[in-house]
Amino acid sequence: MSITQLNTIKPAEGSTHAKRRVGRGIGSGLGKTAGRGHKGQKSRSGGFHKVGFEGGQMPLQRRLPKRGFTTLDNHLFAQIRLSDLQALPVDEVDVQVLKQAGVVGQQVRYVKVFKSGELSRKVTLKGITATAGARASVEAAGGSIA
């Protein structure tokens, strides 16, 4: 069993390639201008500009109007109707039951019931909020919101 020593470690065969040597004569194909073309800011050493800089022209991100934003929490919230509750076969409803029934998406954490449709049976809501109208409909049908 041989012990590998630090001064013998090499990269795997074929995993590395020779560095491009620019400015090393006409025969290399990268002599004279060294692949930088002719003149201009990008041909100079130290010639750079900020990301999005358009040579003094008003940059695109400043020409376009600012308008609204998209919240990253959007996929965490869902709304369901009273008619969705009516269609469920169970009496105790929580977020997990709604996910299993396919009423809400798998990433949803918060559910709110709003008054749309009819609810004619007793349903207990756990960990689910409701609008005032939906709450009244659930309680009128004999259900409760915990």
Secondary structure, 3 states (H helix, E strand, C coil): CCCCCHHHCCCCCCCCCCCCCCCCCHHHCCCCCCCCCCCCHHHCCCCCCCCCCECCECCHHHHCCCCCCCCCCHHHEEEEEHHHHHHCCCCEECHHHHHHHCCCCCCCCEEEEECCCCCCCCCEECCCEECHHHHHHHHHCCCEEC
